[in-house]
Amino acid sequence: MNFTAEETWRGGHYEIEMELGVPSDEQLRAALERIWAHPSLTRMLKGCVFSRDQEPQAQVRVNLGTHPLDGHLYGLATLPNGATAACGTYVCRLHGDANEAARDLLSFYVPLGALGSGYNVGAYPFGDSERATTWRAEVDSWLVEIGRFVFQQVPFELALVGWEVDFPRVSAERVRSRGVPSERFDGYLWNDGDVLHWYPPTNPEVVRFTGRAQEIKTSG
């Protein structure tokens, strides 16, 4: 695995993105600290770094206690099959509109290029959807485990798991009013009565992104 290679960071993000609720620096900082403390993220590297352009072992670790809470942070993850992959977090602070309140979103992700160093992802998500059901189940379980690990310290209402998940179009408010959709491209980790319930994806085809195929393929 070459951490700094461009191909490592291509292909979009396979992620768990959590809706943390009303914007709160304290809550967001605690969630970031919890993610980077997960055992699968501390085996190869203690903590996270600011840049993907330099090997992480050569960088100063981020002090999450004083981090300005924006942008991406980077590190190394031990995947469920034991392979090492580049990974990251990013923060999205939505200001809301007339219909929805402002909310904080926090993603932990493995770029598809990095995931390909440990799994045969093929042309996913633009092909190989049937083959993906095997590795996705394993990776999804790991991401759900990370979500539950965060939830122990920082409760949240909703997290989505998958490739380039459907936030901000999806929201906890909409799930409360309409329920978890019966057909879903993403997995839903939903807080029902202070218990997280996992609803795996039901549709392996990521058809909603076909119009962005070229953009995703060429983005870093």
LOBAFI-46866 format. One line per field, with one value per residue (C-alpha): residue in three letters; residue number from 0; x, y, z. Coordinates in nm, 3 decimals. Layout:
residues N
res: ALA ...
n: NUM ...
east: X ...
north: Y ...
up: Z ...
END
This chain:
residues 220
res: MET ASN PHE THR ALA GLU GLU THR TRP ARG GLY GLY HIS TYR GLU ILE GLU MET GLU LEU GLY VAL PRO SER ASP GLU GLN LEU ARG ALA ALA LEU GLU ARG ILE TRP ALA HIS PRO SER LEU THR ARG MET LEU LYS GLY CYS VAL PHE SER ARG ASP GLN GLU PRO GLN ALA GLN VAL ARG VAL ASN LEU GLY THR HIS PRO LEU ASP GLY HIS LEU TYR GLY LEU ALA THR LEU PRO ASN GLY ALA THR ALA ALA CYS GLY THR TYR VAL CYS ARG LEU HIS GLY ASP ALA ASN GLU ALA ALA ARG ASP LEU LEU SER PHE TYR VAL PRO LEU GLY ALA LEU GLY SER GLY TYR ASN VAL GLY ALA TYR PRO PHE GLY ASP SER GLU ARG ALA THR THR TRP ARG ALA GLU VAL ASP SER TRP LEU VAL GLU ILE GLY ARG PHE VAL PHE GLN GLN VAL PRO PHE GLU LEU ALA LEU VAL GLY TRP GLU VAL ASP PHE PRO ARG VAL SER ALA GLU ARG VAL ARG SER ARG GLY VAL PRO SER GLU ARG PHE ASP GLY TYR LEU TRP ASN ASP GLY ASP VAL LEU HIS TRP TYR PRO PRO THR ASN PRO GLU VAL VAL ARG PHE THR GLY ARG ALA GLN GLU ILE LYS THR SER GLY
n: 0 1 2 3 4 5 6 7 8 9 10 11 12 13 14 15 16 17 18 19 20 21 22 23 24 25 26 27 28 29 30 31 32 33 34 35 36 37 38 39 40 41 42 43 44 45 46 47 48 49 50 51 52 53 54 55 56 57 58 59 60 61 62 63 64 65 66 67 68 69 70 71 72 73 74 75 76 77 78 79 80 81 82 83 84 85 86 87 88 89 90 91 92 93 94 95 96 97 98 99 100 101 102 103 104 105 106 107 108 109 110 111 112 113 114 115 116 117 118 119 120 121 122 123 124 125 126 127 128 129 130 131 132 133 134 135 136 137 138 139 140 141 142 143 144 145 146 147 148 149 150 151 152 153 154 155 156 157 158 159 160 161 162 163 164 165 166 167 168 169 170 171 172 173 174 175 176 177 178 179 180 181 182 183 184 185 186 187 188 189 190 191 192 193 194 195 196 197 198 199 200 201 202 203 204 205 206 207 208 209 210 211 212 213 214 215 216 217 218 219
east: 0.000 0.149 -0.003 0.099 0.017 -0.265 -0.436 -0.466 -0.704 -0.911 -1.252 -1.456 -1.511 -1.644 -1.759 -1.969 -2.110 -2.279 -2.533 -2.433 -2.722 -2.721 -2.376 -2.154 -1.776 -1.758 -1.961 -1.778 -1.438 -1.537 -1.660 -1.336 -1.129 -1.337 -1.300 -0.923 -0.906 -1.071 -0.836 -0.833 -0.695 -0.424 -0.246 -0.033 -0.033 -0.114 -0.339 -0.400 -0.210 -0.286 -0.149 -0.181 0.123 0.377 0.407 0.212 0.495 0.701 0.435 0.347 0.024 -0.282 -0.378 -0.751 -0.799 -0.701 -0.793 -1.006 -1.270 -1.278 -1.148 -0.985 -0.758 -0.566 -0.436 -0.395 -0.661 -0.633 -0.911 -1.115 -0.900 -0.578 -0.468 -0.353 -0.528 -0.515 -0.818 -0.951 -1.219 -1.392 -1.632 -1.936 -2.118 -2.452 -2.614 -2.965 -3.245 -3.604 -3.710 -3.423 -3.211 -2.835 -2.648 -2.300 -2.197 -1.882 -1.745 -1.485 -1.383 -1.147 -1.087 -1.191 -0.836 -0.702 -0.975 -0.863 -0.529 -0.710 -1.016 -1.094 -1.327 -1.308 -1.500 -1.728 -1.949 -1.981 -1.973 -1.904 -2.198 -2.264 -1.902 -1.913 -2.177 -1.906 -1.650 -1.913 -2.072 -1.733 -1.638 -1.987 -1.970 -1.640 -1.776 -2.085 -1.852 -1.677 -2.015 -2.118 -1.781 -1.847 -2.206 -2.087 -1.937 -2.121 -2.480 -2.620 -2.948 -2.841 -2.538 -2.522 -2.275 -2.169 -2.004 -2.048 -2.353 -2.667 -2.619 -2.725 -3.038 -3.113 -3.157 -3.256 -3.560 -3.681 -3.622 -3.822 -4.115 -4.098 -3.909 -3.606 -3.670 -3.741 -3.513 -3.177 -2.841 -2.676 -2.688 -2.871 -2.752 -3.054 -3.096 -3.432 -3.487 -3.115 -3.033 -2.857 -3.026 -2.846 -3.039 -2.808 -2.839 -3.104 -3.005 -2.647 -2.668 -2.552 -2.766 -2.816 -2.455 -2.437 -2.441 -2.129 -1.925 -1.660 -1.633 -1.579 -1.334 -1.106 -1.133 -0.856
north: 0.000 0.332 0.601 0.897 0.753 0.930 0.601 0.522 0.816 0.770 0.614 0.801 0.712 0.394 0.533 0.558 0.907 1.004 1.276 1.416 1.661 2.026 2.179 2.144 2.182 1.974 1.686 1.692 1.694 1.404 1.202 1.265 1.160 0.845 0.745 0.781 0.582 0.275 -0.027 -0.085 0.268 0.250 -0.075 0.078 0.443 0.616 0.906 1.092 1.339 1.646 1.546 1.259 1.386 1.256 0.915 0.931 0.788 1.097 1.347 1.510 1.372 1.596 1.728 1.673 1.880 2.195 2.092 2.357 2.095 2.131 1.949 1.608 1.414 1.103 0.781 0.406 0.142 -0.231 -0.376 -0.676 -0.914 -0.778 -0.561 -0.204 0.080 0.457 0.616 0.951 1.159 1.470 1.714 1.869 2.140 2.202 2.539 2.416 2.596 2.696 2.331 2.171 2.266 2.303 1.979 1.833 1.537 1.336 1.073 0.804 0.662 0.440 0.557 0.292 0.291 0.204 -0.052 -0.222 -0.302 -0.540 -0.653 -0.731 -0.436 -0.457 -0.180 -0.111 0.093 0.106 -0.274 -0.594 -0.530 -0.901 -0.971 -0.669 -0.826 -1.044 -0.778 -0.516 -0.730 -0.763 -0.397 -0.280 -0.484 -0.317 0.032 -0.044 -0.153 0.185 0.359 0.169 0.252 0.624 0.592 0.466 0.811 1.036 0.921 1.007 0.938 0.818 0.695 0.580 0.317 0.269 0.435 0.814 0.791 0.994 1.270 1.549 1.445 1.186 1.309 1.176 1.402 1.237 0.888 0.979 1.092 0.829 0.536 0.352 0.303 -0.052 -0.012 0.138 0.165 0.253 0.072 0.259 0.260 0.401 0.501 0.370 0.411 0.463 0.136 0.132 -0.093 -0.196 -0.206 -0.339 -0.222 -0.398 -0.280 -0.355 -0.118 0.236 0.375 0.719 0.812 0.710 1.072 1.140 0.846 1.050 1.301 1.027 0.831 1.130 1.295 1.269
up: 0.000 -0.113 0.109 -0.106 -0.450 -0.633 -0.719 -0.347 -0.307 -0.623 -0.674 -0.415 -0.051 0.103 0.434 0.740 0.777 1.101 1.154 1.492 1.518 1.615 1.553 1.858 1.866 2.183 2.039 1.705 1.872 2.097 1.797 1.605 1.905 1.941 1.575 1.580 1.903 1.747 1.773 1.397 1.351 1.615 1.522 1.245 1.347 1.672 1.580 1.256 1.036 0.826 0.485 0.239 0.046 0.296 0.463 0.791 1.000 0.907 1.014 1.345 1.488 1.496 1.838 1.821 2.136 1.945 1.589 1.412 1.321 0.945 0.640 0.616 0.849 0.740 0.886 0.846 0.903 0.953 0.738 0.856 0.647 0.805 0.512 0.576 0.396 0.388 0.551 0.657 0.823 0.704 0.864 0.698 0.890 0.719 0.780 0.708 0.529 0.587 0.610 0.803 1.102 1.087 1.157 1.184 0.967 1.028 0.791 0.837 0.500 0.308 -0.051 -0.299 -0.438 -0.094 -0.033 -0.353 -0.191 0.042 -0.154 -0.517 -0.571 -0.950 -1.125 -0.828 -0.810 -1.189 -1.223 -1.029 -0.796 -0.742 -0.647 -0.418 -0.195 -0.035 0.049 0.124 0.396 0.567 0.532 0.630 0.952 1.036 0.969 1.176 1.457 1.434 1.441 1.754 1.911 1.855 1.977 2.316 2.384 2.138 2.071 1.729 1.551 1.208 1.015 0.655 0.534 0.173 -0.123 -0.136 0.089 0.034 0.290 0.294 0.102 0.371 0.727 1.066 1.055 0.734 0.871 1.182 0.968 0.690 0.839 0.700 0.326 0.214 -0.089 0.003 -0.167 0.164 0.495 0.773 1.133 1.313 1.676 1.793 2.165 2.239 2.063 1.726 1.471 1.152 0.824 0.552 0.191 -0.017 -0.365 -0.480 -0.777 -0.699 -0.980 -0.829 -0.912 -1.279 -1.389 -1.180 -1.307 -1.486 -1.202 -0.940 -1.152 -1.200 -0.859 -0.603
END
